[in-house]
Amino acid sequence: MITVNKKVKKAVVAVLSLILLGGAIAGIATAKSHAAGEKSQRKQALQAVPVAGTYAKAPKIEDVEYDDEDREVSFDFYGRVQWRRPKVKITDKYGRSYVVRIHSKDRDDIEVKVKRLKYGAKYKYKISGVKVAGTSGYKTVRGSFTAYDD
């Protein structure tokens, strides 16, 4: 059994009530209109929706954009993230690191200035000090991108 706080329970009950109202049009709610039936439905629904499962456990990159003119790389995350002393490291296929300066960071992205990236080459990145908003434990995100300007 998952324990949830009162605010989350109220929000889930409100959503379930809206779903039940929508089901009334189709005739589903009329078959289960007894108060005890609705109460057991809500209880089952609360058990079926894990609160912690609605958030990703580790931050994930949605998109990486390279701006050749400004020499910037932008990393966009799925959803909101939080930062604690973030660091970004970019390396090429030979393992050489490039000088990276964090230009800006936001709720869902981070932009860095990088010198001497070769247009069209593939690079690996490592972003540390980031977590999904509302979770515990800061993580490191790894991936790769190709330096193309859209």
N, C-alpha and C positions, 0 to 999 in steps of 0.2 A: 504494500500500500504506500502510495506517495503522499507525503504531507505537504500541504500548501497553506499559505497564509490566507486571511479572510478576504483581502482585496482581490487576490487571484481567483478565489472561489466565486466571489460575486461577479467578476468579469466572465468567468466560464459559464456561470448560470445565466447571465444575460445573453451570451452568445447562443447557448443552448435554447433559451426561450425564443430567440429570433428564429433559430432553425426549426423549432417546433411550430412556430406560427407559420412559417413557410410550408411546413409539411401539412398543416391543416387544410391548405388549398387542395392538396392532392388527396386528402382524406385519411392521411396517416394519423394525424393527431386526434381525430374523432374516435378512432378505435382505442386509443390509449389516453382517454381524458380523465381517468380516475386519478385522484390526488396521490394515492399510493403508487400508482403506475408511473406518474411523472417523477415522483421522488426517487424511485428506483432507477429510472432512466438517467436522471441527473447524477446519481451516485455512480452508475456504470460509466457514464461519460467522463466523470472526474478521474476515475481510475484509468481510463483509456488514454487520457491526454497527459503525458509526462511533462511537467513544467520545465525541468532542466533540459529536456530533449529539444525544446523549441529553439535553443541557441546552439550555434556551432561551438564545439569545444576548442577548436584552434582557428585562428584567423586564416582566411583564404583570399588569394588575390583574384580579383575579377578580370582586371585588364592592366596591361603595361603599355604605356605610350612613350615613345621616344621623340623628342623635338630636336632635330639636328641643328637648327638655327640658334636656339637658345642653349643647346647642350644640356637639356634637362630630360630626366626620366621620371615619369609619374606612375606610381603604383596605386591602383584603385582596389579597395577591399570590398567584399560582399558584406553589407551591413556596417554597423558602427563598431569602431575599435577605440581602445584607450592606449595611451603611450606612457612608458616610463624609461627615460634615457634611451631613446631609440638610436640604433646604429644601422647603417646600410653599407654593405660590402658588395662590390661588383668585381667579378673576375672573368678573364677570357678563357679560351680553351687550353691555354698553356699554364693556367694558374696564376697569371699576373694580375695583381690588384690594381684598381684605378682609384684615383683621388675622388672621394665623394663628399659633398657638402650638402647637408639637409637645407633645402631652400624654404619649404613650408610643410606643415603637417596639419591635418584636419581630422574630423570625425571618421572619415571613410577613405582617406588617401594620404599619401606622402609624396612630395616632390623633391628630387635631389638634382644638384648640378654635378655633372661629370665631364671631365676633360678627356680629350683624345680617344673617344670611342670611334671605332671604324664603322662607317655606314655599311649595313648589310651583314655585319658579323654577329655571331651568336655569343651571348654572355650569360653567366650565372649570377644570381643575386641571393643575398642573405640579409633579411631584415629581422633584427632582434629588438626586444623590449616592447612587444605589441601583444594585446589580448583582445578577445571579443568583449565588447561592453557588457557588463553584468556577470562575467565569469571571473574565476580566480586563476591566478598563475599566468605570468607573462611568457610568451612563446617566441620561437624563431621560425620565420617563414622562409622557405627556400623555393627557388624556381629558376626558370631561364626565359630569356627573351631575345629577339633579334632586333638589332638597331635599324628599324625602318621608320621613316617619317611619313605619317598618313597624309 
